Amino acid sequence: MQFRGAFTALVTPFRNGAVDEERYRELVEWQIENGINGLVPCGTTGESATLSHEEHREVIRICVEQANKRVPVLAGAGSNNTKEAIDLTRFAKEAGADGALLITPYYNKPTQEGLYQHFKAIAEEVSLPFILYNVPGRTGTNMLPCTLARLKKDVPQVKGVKEATGNLAQVSDILEQCGPDFQVVSGDDFTVLPLLSLGGCGVISVVSNIIPDRMAGLCKAFAEGNLDEARRLHFDMQGLCRAMFIETNPIPVKTSLSMMGKISLELRLPMVPLAESSEKALQACLKSKGII
């Protein structure tokens, strides 16, 4: 499987309103040095919603170039506008990404048939492995297991799904209907271990921005049958996972990286800095886990 293990949903560092290329390259390098299995630029955690199209392309290009084929790059390329998603996916392929992460269209709330036709239309224009992204809490639409099974059967580019419902019954249904070769990755840091136990193959993680070695270690331990170590790492990371969502992602994780000295703390509206009480709680958590 191409997309197996721990992939980091990378933040996008900014400086003075622009993408901070130097810090971004350093972050990619640090992730690889610490054993991450793959990288995801331009996802939710990368503030893709407030990147211009030019910046979106720049961030993918930098990530692919810096990774230099050492780990797979799964580029965020989705949109609620099918034509725009085709254009972004085409660029991801031209830039050398190993696959595209395609979110279900948000706000316009398509039907299951609409979801099917959306991804089918992208596949007809771009030949690249796709991991679909199901996150109803942000999009207002839940892509059902039967729709995924239909897409897997009819659209060869659809290789798997980033499942972020937090619903393990739905994960089980996806694996039952799509088979063991369908790449189901967790979109919630809390559910990595139980998802792996059902037959999933990894995670696209927020917390691995700050602890790539631990999240990659959990996936590796599970793959090697070392369940005690996987369980230890699962519980070791839970406090940090909670802290990453003390307020809206990616505010806490960008704040954490700034506390670690890895990026400047710069967000784009409507994202705003943490409330003082949240910042103190986050700082205490990072200190307790030896992060700062």
Contacts in CASP RR format, 6 or more apart in sequence:
PFRMAT RR
TARGET T0000
AUTHOR 0000-0000-0000
METHOD contacts of the structure
MODEL  1
MQFRGAFTALVTPFRNGAVDEERYRELVEWQIENGINGLVPCGTTGESAT
LSHEEHREVIRICVEQANKRVPVLAGAGSNNTKEAIDLTRFAKEAGADGA
LLITPYYNKPTQEGLYQHFKAIAEEVSLPFILYNVPGRTGTNMLPCTLAR
LKKDVPQVKGVKEATGNLAQVSDILEQCGPDFQVVSGDDFTVLPLLSLGG
CGVISVVSNIIPDRMAGLCKAFAEGNLDEARRLHFDMQGLCRAMFIETNP
IPVKTSLSMMGKISLELRLPMVPLAESSEKALQACLKSKGII
1 181 0 8 1.000
1 183 0 8 1.000
1 201 0 8 1.000
2 72 0 8 1.000
2 98 0 8 1.000
2 99 0 8 1.000
2 129 0 8 1.000
2 159 0 8 1.000
2 183 0 8 1.000
3 38 0 8 1.000
3 72 0 8 1.000
3 74 0 8 1.000
3 99 0 8 1.000
3 129 0 8 1.000
3 131 0 8 1.000
3 159 0 8 1.000
3 160 0 8 1.000
3 183 0 8 1.000
3 185 0 8 1.000
3 201 0 8 1.000
3 202 0 8 1.000
4 37 0 8 1.000
4 183 0 8 1.000
4 201 0 8 1.000
4 202 0 8 1.000
4 219 0 8 1.000
4 223 0 8 1.000
5 37 0 8 1.000
5 38 0 8 1.000
5 185 0 8 1.000
5 201 0 8 1.000
5 202 0 8 1.000
5 203 0 8 1.000
5 216 0 8 1.000
5 219 0 8 1.000
5 220 0 8 1.000
5 223 0 8 1.000
6 36 0 8 1.000
6 37 0 8 1.000
6 38 0 8 1.000
6 202 0 8 1.000
6 203 0 8 1.000
6 205 0 8 1.000
6 208 0 8 1.000
6 212 0 8 1.000
6 215 0 8 1.000
6 216 0 8 1.000
6 217 0 8 1.000
6 218 0 8 1.000
6 219 0 8 1.000
7 36 0 8 1.000
7 37 0 8 1.000
7 38 0 8 1.000
7 39 0 8 1.000
7 40 0 8 1.000
7 72 0 8 1.000
7 74 0 8 1.000
7 185 0 8 1.000
7 202 0 8 1.000
7 203 0 8 1.000
7 204 0 8 1.000
7 205 0 8 1.000
7 208 0 8 1.000
8 31 0 8 1.000
8 36 0 8 1.000
8 38 0 8 1.000
8 39 0 8 1.000
8 40 0 8 1.000
8 204 0 8 1.000
8 205 0 8 1.000
8 208 0 8 1.000
8 209 0 8 1.000
8 212 0 8 1.000
8 215 0 8 1.000
9 40 0 8 1.000
9 43 0 8 1.000
9 44 0 8 1.000
9 45 0 8 1.000
9 46 0 8 1.000
9 204 0 8 1.000
9 205 0 8 1.000
9 206 0 8 1.000
9 208 0 8 1.000
9 209 0 8 1.000
10 24 0 8 1.000
10 27 0 8 1.000
10 28 0 8 1.000
10 31 0 8 1.000
10 39 0 8 1.000
10 40 0 8 1.000
10 41 0 8 1.000
10 43 0 8 1.000
10 45 0 8 1.000
10 46 0 8 1.000
10 63 0 8 1.000
10 209 0 8 1.000
11 27 0 8 1.000
11 45 0 8 1.000
11 46 0 8 1.000
11 47 0 8 1.000
11 209 0 8 1.000
11 250 0 8 1.000
11 253 0 8 1.000
11 254 0 8 1.000
11 257 0 8 1.000
11 263 0 8 1.000
12 19 0 8 1.000
12 24 0 8 1.000
12 41 0 8 1.000
12 42 0 8 1.000
12 46 0 8 1.000
12 47 0 8 1.000
12 48 0 8 1.000
12 51 0 8 1.000
12 59 0 8 1.000
13 19 0 8 1.000
13 20 0 8 1.000
13 23 0 8 1.000
13 24 0 8 1.000
13 27 0 8 1.000
13 257 0 8 1.000
13 263 0 8 1.000
13 264 0 8 1.000
13 266 0 8 1.000
14 20 0 8 1.000
14 264 0 8 1.000
14 266 0 8 1.000
14 267 0 8 1.000
14 268 0 8 1.000
15 23 0 8 1.000
15 264 0 8 1.000
15 266 0 8 1.000
16 266 0 8 1.000
17 266 0 8 1.000
17 268 0 8 1.000
19 51 0 8 1.000
19 55 0 8 1.000
19 58 0 8 1.000
19 59 0 8 1.000
19 62 0 8 1.000
20 263 0 8 1.000
20 264 0 8 1.000
20 266 0 8 1.000
21 58 0 8 1.000
21 62 0 8 1.000
23 262 0 8 1.000
23 263 0 8 1.000
23 264 0 8 1.000
24 59 0 8 1.000
24 62 0 8 1.000
24 63 0 8 1.000
24 66 0 8 1.000
25 62 0 8 1.000
25 66 0 8 1.000
26 262 0 8 1.000
27 209 0 8 1.000
27 257 0 8 1.000
27 262 0 8 1.000
27 263 0 8 1.000
28 39 0 8 1.000
28 62 0 8 1.000
28 63 0 8 1.000
28 66 0 8 1.000
28 67 0 8 1.000
29 66 0 8 1.000
30 212 0 8 1.000
30 262 0 8 1.000
31 38 0 8 1.000
31 39 0 8 1.000
31 208 0 8 1.000
31 209 0 8 1.000
31 212 0 8 1.000
32 39 0 8 1.000
32 67 0 8 1.000
32 70 0 8 1.000
32 71 0 8 1.000
34 212 0 8 1.000
34 213 0 8 1.000
34 216 0 8 1.000
35 212 0 8 1.000
35 213 0 8 1.000
35 216 0 8 1.000
36 71 0 8 1.000
36 208 0 8 1.000
36 212 0 8 1.000
36 215 0 8 1.000
36 216 0 8 1.000
37 71 0 8 1.000
37 72 0 8 1.000
37 216 0 8 1.000
37 219 0 8 1.000
38 67 0 8 1.000
38 71 0 8 1.000
38 72 0 8 1.000
38 73 0 8 1.000
38 74 0 8 1.000
39 63 0 8 1.000
39 67 0 8 1.000
39 71 0 8 1.000
39 72 0 8 1.000
39 73 0 8 1.000
39 74 0 8 1.000
40 73 0 8 1.000
40 74 0 8 1.000
40 75 0 8 1.000
40 76 0 8 1.000
40 101 0 8 1.000
40 204 0 8 1.000
41 59 0 8 1.000
41 60 0 8 1.000
41 62 0 8 1.000
41 63 0 8 1.000
41 73 0 8 1.000
41 75 0 8 1.000
41 76 0 8 1.000
42 48 0 8 1.000
42 51 0 8 1.000
42 56 0 8 1.000
42 59 0 8 1.000
42 60 0 8 1.000
42 75 0 8 1.000
42 76 0 8 1.000
42 77 0 8 1.000
43 76 0 8 1.000
43 101 0 8 1.000
44 135 0 8 1.000
44 138 0 8 1.000
44 249 0 8 1.000
44 250 0 8 1.000
45 206 0 8 1.000
45 209 0 8 1.000
45 249 0 8 1.000
45 250 0 8 1.000
45 253 0 8 1.000
46 59 0 8 1.000
46 250 0 8 1.000
47 250 0 8 1.000
47 267 0 8 1.000
47 268 0 8 1.000
47 271 0 8 1.000
48 56 0 8 1.000
48 76 0 8 1.000
50 268 0 8 1.000
50 269 0 8 1.000
50 271 0 8 1.000
51 59 0 8 1.000
53 88 0 8 1.000
56 88 0 8 1.000
57 91 0 8 1.000
57 95 0 8 1.000
60 73 0 8 1.000
60 75 0 8 1.000
60 76 0 8 1.000
60 77 0 8 1.000
60 91 0 8 1.000
60 92 0 8 1.000
60 95 0 8 1.000
60 97 0 8 1.000
61 95 0 8 1.000
63 73 0 8 1.000
63 75 0 8 1.000
64 73 0 8 1.000
64 75 0 8 1.000
64 95 0 8 1.000
64 96 0 8 1.000
64 97 0 8 1.000
67 73 0 8 1.000
72 98 0 8 1.000
72 99 0 8 1.000
73 96 0 8 1.000
73 97 0 8 1.000
73 98 0 8 1.000
73 99 0 8 1.000
74 97 0 8 1.000
74 98 0 8 1.000
74 99 0 8 1.000
74 100 0 8 1.000
74 101 0 8 1.000
74 131 0 8 1.000
74 204 0 8 1.000
75 92 0 8 1.000
75 95 0 8 1.000
75 97 0 8 1.000
75 99 0 8 1.000
75 100 0 8 1.000
75 101 0 8 1.000
76 88 0 8 1.000
76 92 0 8 1.000
76 100 0 8 1.000
76 101 0 8 1.000
76 102 0 8 1.000
76 103 0 8 1.000
77 85 0 8 1.000
77 88 0 8 1.000
77 89 0 8 1.000
77 91 0 8 1.000
77 92 0 8 1.000
77 100 0 8 1.000
77 101 0 8 1.000
77 102 0 8 1.000
78 84 0 8 1.000
78 85 0 8 1.000
78 88 0 8 1.000
78 89 0 8 1.000
78 100 0 8 1.000
78 101 0 8 1.000
78 102 0 8 1.000
78 103 0 8 1.000
78 133 0 8 1.000
79 85 0 8 1.000
79 88 0 8 1.000
79 103 0 8 1.000
79 105 0 8 1.000
80 105 0 8 1.000
80 106 0 8 1.000
80 107 0 8 1.000
80 108 0 8 1.000
81 105 0 8 1.000
82 105 0 8 1.000
82 118 0 8 1.000
82 121 0 8 1.000
82 122 0 8 1.000
85 102 0 8 1.000
85 118 0 8 1.000
85 122 0 8 1.000
86 121 0 8 1.000
86 122 0 8 1.000
86 125 0 8 1.000
86 126 0 8 1.000
88 100 0 8 1.000
89 100 0 8 1.000
89 102 0 8 1.000
89 122 0 8 1.000
89 125 0 8 1.000
89 126 0 8 1.000
89 128 0 8 1.000
89 130 0 8 1.000
90 125 0 8 1.000
90 126 0 8 1.000
92 99 0 8 1.000
92 100 0 8 1.000
92 128 0 8 1.000
93 99 0 8 1.000
93 100 0 8 1.000
93 126 0 8 1.000
93 127 0 8 1.000
93 128 0 8 1.000
97 128 0 8 1.000
98 129 0 8 1.000
99 128 0 8 1.000
99 129 0 8 1.000
99 130 0 8 1.000
99 131 0 8 1.000
100 126 0 8 1.000
100 128 0 8 1.000
100 129 0 8 1.000
100 130 0 8 1.000
100 131 0 8 1.000
101 130 0 8 1.000
101 131 0 8 1.000
101 133 0 8 1.000
101 162 0 8 1.000
101 204 0 8 1.000
102 119 0 8 1.000
102 122 0 8 1.000
102 130 0 8 1.000
102 131 0 8 1.000
102 132 0 8 1.000
102 133 0 8 1.000
103 132 0 8 1.000
103 133 0 8 1.000
103 135 0 8 1.000
103 139 0 8 1.000
104 110 0 8 1.000
104 115 0 8 1.000
104 118 0 8 1.000
104 132 0 8 1.000
104 133 0 8 1.000
104 134 0 8 1.000
104 135 0 8 1.000
104 139 0 8 1.000
104 141 0 8 1.000
104 143 0 8 1.000
105 115 0 8 1.000
105 118 0 8 1.000
105 139 0 8 1.000
105 141 0 8 1.000
106 138 0 8 1.000
106 139 0 8 1.000
106 140 0 8 1.000
106 141 0 8 1.000
107 139 0 8 1.000
107 140 0 8 1.000
109 139 0 8 1.000
109 140 0 8 1.000
109 141 0 8 1.000
110 118 0 8 1.000
110 141 0 8 1.000
112 143 0 8 1.000
112 144 0 8 1.000
112 146 0 8 1.000
112 147 0 8 1.000
115 141 0 8 1.000
115 143 0 8 1.000
115 147 0 8 1.000
116 147 0 8 1.000
116 150 0 8 1.000
116 151 0 8 1.000
119 130 0 8 1.000
119 132 0 8 1.000
119 151 0 8 1.000
119 155 0 8 1.000
119 158 0 8 1.000
120 151 0 8 1.000
120 154 0 8 1.000
120 155 0 8 1.000
122 130 0 8 1.000
122 157 0 8 1.000
123 130 0 8 1.000
123 155 0 8 1.000
123 156 0 8 1.000
123 157 0 8 1.000
123 158 0 8 1.000
126 157 0 8 1.000
127 157 0 8 1.000
128 157 0 8 1.000
129 157 0 8 1.000
129 159 0 8 1.000
130 155 0 8 1.000
130 157 0 8 1.000
130 158 0 8 1.000
130 159 0 8 1.000
130 160 0 8 1.000
131 159 0 8 1.000
131 160 0 8 1.000
131 161 0 8 1.000
131 162 0 8 1.000
131 183 0 8 1.000
131 185 0 8 1.000
132 143 0 8 1.000
132 148 0 8 1.000
132 151 0 8 1.000
132 158 0 8 1.000
132 160 0 8 1.000
132 161 0 8 1.000
132 162 0 8 1.000
133 161 0 8 1.000
133 162 0 8 1.000
133 164 0 8 1.000
134 142 0 8 1.000
134 143 0 8 1.000
134 161 0 8 1.000
134 162 0 8 1.000
134 163 0 8 1.000
134 164 0 8 1.000
134 165 0 8 1.000
135 162 0 8 1.000
135 164 0 8 1.000
135 165 0 8 1.000
135 187 0 8 1.000
136 142 0 8 1.000
136 164 0 8 1.000
136 165 0 8 1.000
137 164 0 8 1.000
142 165 0 8 1.000
143 161 0 8 1.000
145 170 0 8 1.000
145 173 0 8 1.000
145 174 0 8 1.000
145 176 0 8 1.000
145 177 0 8 1.000
145 178 0 8 1.000
146 177 0 8 1.000
148 158 0 8 1.000
148 160 0 8 1.000
148 161 0 8 1.000
148 174 0 8 1.000
148 177 0 8 1.000
148 178 0 8 1.000
148 182 0 8 1.000
149 174 0 8 1.000
149 177 0 8 1.000
149 178 0 8 1.000
151 158 0 8 1.000
152 158 0 8 1.000
152 160 0 8 1.000
152 178 0 8 1.000
152 182 0 8 1.000
159 182 0 8 1.000
159 183 0 8 1.000
160 178 0 8 1.000
160 182 0 8 1.000
160 183 0 8 1.000
160 184 0 8 1.000
160 185 0 8 1.000
161 174 0 8 1.000
161 182 0 8 1.000
161 183 0 8 1.000
161 184 0 8 1.000
161 185 0 8 1.000
162 185 0 8 1.000
162 186 0 8 1.000
162 187 0 8 1.000
162 204 0 8 1.000
163 170 0 8 1.000
163 171 0 8 1.000
163 174 0 8 1.000
163 184 0 8 1.000
163 185 0 8 1.000
163 186 0 8 1.000
163 187 0 8 1.000
163 195 0 8 1.000
164 186 0 8 1.000
164 187 0 8 1.000
164 188 0 8 1.000
165 171 0 8 1.000
166 188 0 8 1.000
166 190 0 8 1.000
166 191 0 8 1.000
168 191 0 8 1.000
168 194 0 8 1.000
168 195 0 8 1.000
168 198 0 8 1.000
171 184 0 8 1.000
171 191 0 8 1.000
171 195 0 8 1.000
171 198 0 8 1.000
171 200 0 8 1.000
172 198 0 8 1.000
174 182 0 8 1.000
174 184 0 8 1.000
175 182 0 8 1.000
175 184 0 8 1.000
175 198 0 8 1.000
175 199 0 8 1.000
175 200 0 8 1.000
178 184 0 8 1.000
180 199 0 8 1.000
183 200 0 8 1.000
183 201 0 8 1.000
184 195 0 8 1.000
184 198 0 8 1.000
184 199 0 8 1.000
184 200 0 8 1.000
184 201 0 8 1.000
185 195 0 8 1.000
185 200 0 8 1.000
185 201 0 8 1.000
185 202 0 8 1.000
185 203 0 8 1.000
185 204 0 8 1.000
186 192 0 8 1.000
186 195 0 8 1.000
186 196 0 8 1.000
186 200 0 8 1.000
186 202 0 8 1.000
186 203 0 8 1.000
186 204 0 8 1.000
186 205 0 8 1.000
187 203 0 8 1.000
187 204 0 8 1.000
187 205 0 8 1.000
189 203 0 8 1.000
189 205 0 8 1.000
189 206 0 8 1.000
189 207 0 8 1.000
189 208 0 8 1.000
189 215 0 8 1.000
189 237 0 8 1.000
189 241 0 8 1.000
189 244 0 8 1.000
190 238 0 8 1.000
190 241 0 8 1.000
192 202 0 8 1.000
192 203 0 8 1.000
192 205 0 8 1.000
192 215 0 8 1.000
192 218 0 8 1.000
192 219 0 8 1.000
192 234 0 8 1.000
193 218 0 8 1.000
193 222 0 8 1.000
193 230 0 8 1.000
193 231 0 8 1.000
193 234 0 8 1.000
195 202 0 8 1.000
195 203 0 8 1.000
196 202 0 8 1.000
196 219 0 8 1.000
196 222 0 8 1.000
196 230 0 8 1.000
197 222 0 8 1.000
202 219 0 8 1.000
203 215 0 8 1.000
203 219 0 8 1.000
205 215 0 8 1.000
206 241 0 8 1.000
206 244 0 8 1.000
206 245 0 8 1.000
206 249 0 8 1.000
206 250 0 8 1.000
206 253 0 8 1.000
207 215 0 8 1.000
207 237 0 8 1.000
207 240 0 8 1.000
207 241 0 8 1.000
207 244 0 8 1.000
207 253 0 8 1.000
208 214 0 8 1.000
208 215 0 8 1.000
208 216 0 8 1.000
209 253 0 8 1.000
209 256 0 8 1.000
209 257 0 8 1.000
210 240 0 8 1.000
210 253 0 8 1.000
210 256 0 8 1.000
210 257 0 8 1.000
210 260 0 8 1.000
210 286 0 8 1.000
210 291 0 8 1.000
211 237 0 8 1.000
211 240 0 8 1.000
211 289 0 8 1.000
211 291 0 8 1.000
214 233 0 8 1.000
214 236 0 8 1.000
214 237 0 8 1.000
215 233 0 8 1.000
215 237 0 8 1.000
217 229 0 8 1.000
217 233 0 8 1.000
218 230 0 8 1.000
218 233 0 8 1.000
218 234 0 8 1.000
218 237 0 8 1.000
221 227 0 8 1.000
221 229 0 8 1.000
221 230 0 8 1.000
221 233 0 8 1.000
222 230 0 8 1.000
236 289 0 8 1.000
239 285 0 8 1.000
239 289 0 8 1.000
240 285 0 8 1.000
240 286 0 8 1.000
240 289 0 8 1.000
240 291 0 8 1.000
242 285 0 8 1.000
243 252 0 8 1.000
243 256 0 8 1.000
243 281 0 8 1.000
243 282 0 8 1.000
243 285 0 8 1.000
243 286 0 8 1.000
244 252 0 8 1.000
244 253 0 8 1.000
244 256 0 8 1.000
245 252 0 8 1.000
246 252 0 8 1.000
246 274 0 8 1.000
246 278 0 8 1.000
246 281 0 8 1.000
246 282 0 8 1.000
247 274 0 8 1.000
247 275 0 8 1.000
247 278 0 8 1.000
248 271 0 8 1.000
250 267 0 8 1.000
250 271 0 8 1.000
251 267 0 8 1.000
251 271 0 8 1.000
251 272 0 8 1.000
251 273 0 8 1.000
251 274 0 8 1.000
252 274 0 8 1.000
252 278 0 8 1.000
252 282 0 8 1.000
254 263 0 8 1.000
254 265 0 8 1.000
254 266 0 8 1.000
254 267 0 8 1.000
255 265 0 8 1.000
255 273 0 8 1.000
255 274 0 8 1.000
255 279 0 8 1.000
255 282 0 8 1.000
256 282 0 8 1.000
256 286 0 8 1.000
256 291 0 8 1.000
257 263 0 8 1.000
258 264 0 8 1.000
258 265 0 8 1.000
259 282 0 8 1.000
259 283 0 8 1.000
259 286 0 8 1.000
259 291 0 8 1.000
259 292 0 8 1.000
260 286 0 8 1.000
260 291 0 8 1.000
260 292 0 8 1.000
265 273 0 8 1.000
267 273 0 8 1.000
273 279 0 8 1.000
274 282 0 8 1.000
283 292 0 8 1.000
286 292 0 8 1.000
END
